[in-house]
Amino acid sequence: MTEPPVKIETMEPNYPALVFMVRHGHWIAALCGVFVFLMGVWAVFSGLIAPVGMIANIAAALVVYLLVRVLWDISRLVADTMIPK
């Protein structure tokens, strides 16, 4: 008596955060940079930092934008290797 072979079902992996970042990464990066910039403008108008601090604010907004863009590029690379097509 031989038993029939066992069929193993596999599920495709699901990475919702990775898929969201790949699809909307550029807008997320832009919104993060704009948010940092607007918080710096608010800090200047509130008197929390000197007007010269706007230079640092602009630099910080650009750095945040670029860091999130790097995260977007890395997430696209990971998605290409992990998510089957």
Buried (B, 14 or more C-beta within 10 A) or exposed (E): EEEEEEEEEEEEEEBEEBEEBBEEBEEBBEEBBEEBBEBBBEBBEEEEBEEEBBEEBBEBBEEBBEEBBEBBEEBBEBBEEEBEE
